Amino acid sequence: MVVLSPARLWSRDFSLYFVGRAVALMGDAMLPVAVTLGVLGIYGPVGVGVVLAAWMAAFGGLVLFGGVLADWFTARRMMIFADVLRVVTQMTIAITFFTGTPALWLLIVMSFLSGLGAALFQPGVNSMIPQIAADPQRANATLRVADAVARLIGPGIAGAIVLLGGPGVVYAINAGTFLVSALCLLAMRVRLTKTEATSLISDLREGWAEFRSRTWMWSVILVWAVYGIVLFGPMWPVGAQVISEAHGDAAYVLAITGEGLGSILGGLVAMRYRPARPLFSGAVAMIAFMAMPLVVALAAPIPVIVTGYTLAGAAWAFWSVMWATSVQTQVPGEVLNRVTAYEVAGSVLSIPIGQSLGPIVGEAIGAQTVVLIGFFAGLAGIGVLLSIRPVRNLRAVGRI
């Protein structure tokens, strides 16, 4: 096993990119608290749901176009444009909170535009890493740890800020994080090539053909789409309900904290451990993720629940690094943005379905039953992945 020196990872461009992403990730971790506490008190849970749905609709529905535009204009330019767009949307909401009560239609429109910004930004994340990091796996693991730290401490910071200064302050901070991200991207020296534009439809078709030609990729995304409906989507609203009813809200906070700590651990492991078959190792690790729905379905004692969430966080972080590195190193750079757009869209579009149906089904058959179904479906999905030879045998680039 060859371990690259830190100097090779922490180049000028990667250092700038890391700072921009780490700051923006912290802002993103803080924002849901501002949305929930700020909008809930004005427009109730329906208002919160509509505002969040507007963001997801824009992101899931337009990310494919973001992949094409990233190829046409280069990923960095689209990412900078996306950051500037989100600076405008978040500052607009902040100002309306500072000056009075924001109208619901304004919150919905700004949330939609912010989701559009995310759709334009996300495809470039994969194509940027191989261009600025000599060691994509360590780069992905480092960013995963930064994301985990942000999700661990961001909500608590946001809650304190909302209580002291109101939700507008959090929105303003979020706008500032996107500004930092844009400035860091602007300061980078990487030279990215752009694809000659033909037509939107033909480029989307080419991206789809590239995505479809890789069995290891579309089979994972197909399993993930099912997970979105039966596992990922229901897990958070229904899981939170089960834990809170059994042990109180504080227990759920402890569980989420355990998940964050586990994510940091999983990212650190992924920095050092380099499996020859990354998706095989990642899928095996995901078995530990199923500890989360299992402990919830059993309404286990608090220490067991926290342990289950910690294992799940570690497994998810490790899988995410293995997956991102595989996509970045196995797909040619000239189509990577478009292929990334398809895999992202396939991964997230089914989650709102699960989030919406999970509580409804839970009322009919019981919340714990819903989560238990997710547990068994999760294990079955891993079995499917391990049975598919292109997934099981995909070799890491540079490994024989």
C-alpha positions in Angstrom: 0.0 0.0 0.0 1.4 3.4 -1.0 0.5 6.3 1.1 0.9 9.7 -0.5 2.6 12.5 1.6 0.4 15.3 2.9 2.2 17.8 0.7 0.8 16.0 -2.4 -2.7 16.3 -1.2 -2.5 19.8 0.2 -1.6 21.6 -3.0 -2.6 25.3 -3.4 -5.7 24.4 -5.4 -6.9 21.7 -3.1 -6.3 23.8 0.0 -8.4 26.6 -1.5 -11.1 24.1 -2.5 -11.1 22.5 0.9 -11.5 25.9 2.7 -14.4 26.9 0.4 -16.2 23.6 0.7 -15.6 23.3 4.5 -17.1 26.7 5.1 -20.0 26.2 2.8 -20.7 22.8 4.4 -20.9 24.4 7.8 -23.4 26.9 6.4 -25.5 24.2 4.9 -25.5 22.3 8.2 -26.8 25.4 9.9 -29.5 26.3 7.4 -32.1 23.5 8.1 -32.4 24.8 11.7 -33.1 28.4 10.4 -35.7 27.1 8.0 -37.4 25.0 10.6 -37.4 27.5 13.4 -37.9 30.5 11.2 -40.6 29.3 8.9 -42.4 27.1 11.5 -43.3 29.9 13.7 -44.8 31.9 10.8 -46.4 29.4 8.5 -46.4 26.1 10.5 -45.2 22.7 9.4 -47.0 22.9 6.0 -44.9 26.0 5.3 -41.7 24.3 6.3 -42.6 21.3 4.1 -43.4 23.5 1.1 -40.2 25.5 1.4 -38.0 22.4 1.7 -39.9 20.7 -1.1 -39.2 23.7 -3.4 -35.5 23.2 -2.8 -35.6 19.5 -3.5 -37.7 19.9 -6.6 -35.3 22.3 -8.1 -32.2 20.3 -7.2 -33.6 16.9 -8.3 -35.3 18.2 -11.4 -32.5 20.3 -12.8 -29.3 18.6 -11.7 -29.1 16.8 -15.1 -28.9 20.2 -16.9 -26.3 21.2 -14.4 -24.1 18.4 -15.6 -24.4 19.5 -19.2 -23.7 23.1 -18.4 -20.7 22.1 -16.4 -19.3 20.4 -19.5 -20.1 23.4 -21.7 -18.7 26.1 -19.5 -16.3 24.1 -17.1 -17.2 23.0 -13.7 -15.5 25.8 -11.9 -17.4 28.5 -13.7 -20.7 26.9 -13.0 -19.8 26.3 -9.4 -18.9 30.0 -9.0 -22.1 31.1 -10.7 -24.0 28.7 -8.4 -22.4 30.1 -5.3 -23.1 33.7 -6.4 -26.8 32.8 -7.0 -27.0 31.4 -3.5 -25.4 34.4 -2.0 -28.2 36.5 -3.6 -31.0 34.1 -2.5 -29.9 33.7 1.1 -29.2 37.4 1.6 -32.6 38.2 0.2 -34.3 36.0 2.8 -32.0 37.4 5.5 -33.0 41.0 4.7 -36.7 40.1 4.7 -36.3 38.6 8.2 -34.4 41.6 9.3 -37.1 44.0 8.0 -40.2 42.2 8.9 -42.0 38.9 8.0 -41.0 37.2 4.7 -43.9 36.3 2.5 -44.4 32.5 1.9 -44.2 33.0 -1.9 -40.8 34.7 -1.5 -39.4 31.9 0.7 -40.6 29.3 -1.8 -39.1 31.2 -4.8 -35.8 31.8 -3.0 -35.7 28.2 -1.9 -36.3 27.0 -5.4 -33.5 29.2 -6.8 -31.2 28.0 -4.0 -32.0 24.4 -5.1 -31.2 25.5 -8.7 -27.8 26.7 -7.4 -27.1 23.3 -5.8 -28.1 21.6 -9.0 -25.6 23.7 -10.9 -22.9 23.2 -8.3 -23.1 19.5 -7.5 -22.1 17.9 -10.8 -18.7 19.8 -10.7 -17.8 18.4 -7.3 -16.8 15.0 -8.8 -14.9 16.4 -11.8 -13.0 18.9 -9.8 -11.4 16.5 -7.4 -9.3 14.5 -9.9 -8.0 17.8 -11.4 -6.8 19.3 -8.1 -5.9 16.2 -5.9 -3.2 13.7 -6.7 -4.9 11.3 -4.3 -8.7 11.4 -4.9 -9.5 8.9 -2.2 -7.7 10.9 0.5 -9.2 14.1 -0.8 -12.8 12.6 -0.7 -12.1 11.3 2.8 -10.9 14.6 4.0 -13.9 16.4 2.7 -16.2 13.7 4.2 -14.6 14.4 7.6 -15.2 18.2 7.1 -18.8 17.4 6.2 -19.3 15.3 9.3 -17.8 17.9 11.6 -20.1 20.5 10.1 -23.2 18.3 10.6 -22.1 17.6 14.1 -21.7 21.1 15.4 -23.5 23.2 12.8 -27.1 22.6 14.0 -26.2 23.5 17.6 -24.5 26.7 16.5 -27.5 27.6 14.3 -30.0 27.0 17.1 -28.1 29.3 19.5 -27.9 32.0 16.8 -31.6 31.8 16.0 -32.4 32.1 19.7 -30.1 35.1 20.1 -30.4 36.9 16.8 -33.2 35.3 14.8 -33.2 33.2 11.7 -32.2 36.1 9.5 -28.7 36.0 11.0 -28.3 32.3 10.0 -29.4 33.1 6.5 -26.9 35.9 6.3 -24.1 33.7 7.6 -25.1 31.1 5.0 -24.8 33.7 2.3 -21.4 34.6 3.6 -20.3 30.9 3.4 -21.2 30.8 -0.3 -19.3 34.0 -0.9 -16.2 32.4 0.7 -16.7 29.3 -1.5 -17.0 31.5 -4.7 -13.8 33.4 -3.8 -11.9 30.3 -3.1 -12.9 28.8 -6.5 -12.1 32.0 -8.2 -8.6 32.0 -6.7 -7.8 28.5 -7.9 -5.4 28.1 -10.8 -6.7 24.8 -12.2 -7.3 24.9 -15.9 -10.4 22.8 -16.8 -11.3 22.0 -20.4 -14.8 22.4 -21.6 -16.7 20.1 -24.0 -17.8 21.6 -27.3 -21.5 22.3 -27.0 -23.7 20.5 -29.4 -27.3 20.5 -28.2 -28.8 20.0 -24.8 -30.7 16.9 -25.8 -27.8 15.2 -27.5 -25.5 15.9 -24.6 -28.1 14.5 -22.2 -28.4 11.4 -24.3 -24.6 11.0 -24.4 -24.5 11.3 -20.6 -27.3 8.7 -20.2 -25.5 6.3 -22.6 -22.3 6.6 -20.6 -24.2 6.1 -17.3 -26.2 3.2 -18.7 -23.1 1.5 -20.1 -21.6 1.0 -16.6 -23.5 -1.8 -14.9 -21.6 -1.2 -11.6 -23.0 2.3 -11.6 -26.6 2.0 -12.6 -27.1 -1.1 -10.4 -26.0 0.8 -7.3 -28.2 3.7 -8.2 -31.2 1.4 -8.7 -30.7 -0.1 -5.3 -30.3 3.4 -3.9 -33.5 4.5 -5.5 -35.4 1.7 -3.7 -33.6 2.6 -0.5 -34.8 6.2 -0.9 -38.4 4.9 -0.7 -38.2 2.2 2.0 -35.1 3.1 4.0 -33.4 6.5 3.7 -36.7 8.5 3.2 -38.7 7.0 6.1 -35.7 6.6 8.4 -35.3 10.2 9.5 -38.9 11.3 10.2 -40.2 7.9 11.3 -37.0 7.1 13.2 -37.0 10.4 15.0 -40.7 9.7 16.0 -39.9 6.3 17.4 -36.9 7.4 19.4 -38.7 10.6 20.7 -41.8 8.7 21.8 -39.7 6.0 23.5 -37.0 8.1 25.2 -37.7 11.8 24.5 -36.2 14.3 22.2 -32.9 14.4 24.0 -32.3 10.8 23.0 -32.7 11.6 19.3 -30.2 14.4 19.7 -27.7 11.9 21.2 -28.3 9.5 18.4 -27.7 12.2 15.7 -24.5 13.2 17.6 -23.4 9.6 17.6 -24.0 9.4 13.8 -21.8 12.5 13.4 -19.0 11.1 15.4 -19.3 7.8 13.5 -19.0 9.8 10.2 -15.8 11.3 11.3 -14.4 7.9 12.2 -15.5 6.4 8.9 -13.8 9.3 7.0 -10.6 8.8 8.9 -10.6 5.1 8.1 -11.1 5.8 4.4 -8.1 8.1 4.5 -5.8 5.1 5.3 -7.5 1.9 4.1 -7.3 1.4 0.3 -9.2 -1.7 -0.7 -8.5 -3.3 -4.1 -12.3 -3.6 -4.6 -13.7 -0.4 -3.2 -17.4 -1.1 -3.9 -17.2 -4.6 -2.5 -15.6 -3.2 0.7 -18.1 -0.3 0.8 -21.1 -2.6 0.4 -19.8 -4.9 3.2 -19.3 -1.8 5.4 -22.9 -0.8 4.7 -24.1 -3.8 6.6 -23.1 -1.8 9.7 -25.4 1.0 8.5 -28.4 -1.3 9.0 -27.7 -1.1 12.8 -29.5 2.2 12.6 -33.0 1.0 11.5 -32.6 -2.2 13.6 -32.1 -0.4 16.9 -34.9 2.0 16.1 -37.3 -0.8 15.1 -36.5 -2.6 18.4 -36.9 0.6 20.5 -33.6 -0.3 22.1 -32.2 1.4 25.1 -30.5 4.8 24.6 -26.9 3.5 24.7 -27.7 0.8 22.1 -29.4 3.4 19.9 -26.4 5.7 20.0 -24.1 2.8 19.2 -26.3 1.9 16.2 -26.3 5.4 14.9 -22.5 5.7 15.4 -22.0 2.5 13.4 -24.3 3.8 10.7 -22.4 7.1 10.4 -19.1 5.3 10.1 -20.4 2.9 7.4 -22.1 5.7 5.4 -18.9 7.8 5.4 -16.7 4.9 4.3 -19.2 3.9 1.5 -19.4 7.5 0.3 -15.7 7.8 -0.1 -15.4 4.5 -1.9 -18.3 5.5 -4.2 -17.1 9.0 -5.0 -13.6 7.9 -5.7 -14.8 5.1 -8.0 -16.9 7.5 -10.0 -14.2 10.0 -10.3 -11.5 7.6 -11.3 -13.5 5.2 -13.5 -15.4 7.7 -15.7 -13.6 9.8 -18.3 -13.3 13.4 -17.5 -15.0 14.7 -20.6 -18.3 13.1 -19.5 -17.9 13.0 -15.8 -20.1 16.0 -15.1 -23.1 14.5 -17.0 -22.6 11.0 -15.5 -22.4 12.5 -12.0 -25.7 14.4 -12.7 -27.5 11.1 -13.5 -26.1 9.3 -10.5 -27.0 12.2 -8.2 -30.5 12.5 -9.6 -31.1 8.8 -9.3 -29.9 8.8 -5.7 -32.0 11.6 -4.4 -35.2 11.8 -6.4 -36.9 8.9 -4.5 -36.1 10.2 -1.0 -38.9 12.7 -0.9 -41.3 9.9 -1.7 -40.1 7.9 1.3 -40.2 11.0 3.5 -43.8 11.6 2.5 -45.1 8.0 2.5 -43.2 6.8 5.6 -45.2 8.6 8.2 -48.5 7.9 6.4 -47.7 4.1 6.2 -46.5 4.3 9.8 -49.9 5.4 11.0 -51.4 2.4 9.3 -49.0 -0.4 10.3 -46.9 1.2 13.0 -43.8 3.3 12.9 -41.5 0.6 14.2 -42.8 -1.8 11.5 -42.0 0.7 8.8 -38.4 1.0 10.1 -38.1 -2.8 10.4 -39.1 -3.2 6.8 -36.4 -0.7 5.9 -33.9 -2.8 7.8 -34.7 -6.0 5.9 -34.9 -4.1 2.6 -31.5 -2.7 3.4 -29.9 -6.1 4.0 -31.5 -7.4 0.8 -30.1 -4.5 -1.2 -26.6 -5.2 0.0 -27.1 -8.8 -1.0 -28.1 -7.7 -4.4 -25.0 -5.5 -4.8 -22.7 -8.2 -3.7 -24.2 -10.6 -6.1 -23.6 -8.4 -9.1 -20.2 -9.2 -10.5 -19.3 -5.7 -12.0 -20.0 -4.2 -8.5 -18.3 -6.9 -6.6 -15.2 -7.0 -8.8 -14.7 -3.4 -9.7 -11.0 -2.7 -9.2 -9.6 0.5 -7.8 -7.6 2.5 -10.4 -4.0 1.6 -10.1 -4.7 -1.7 -8.4 -4.2 -5.0 -10.2 
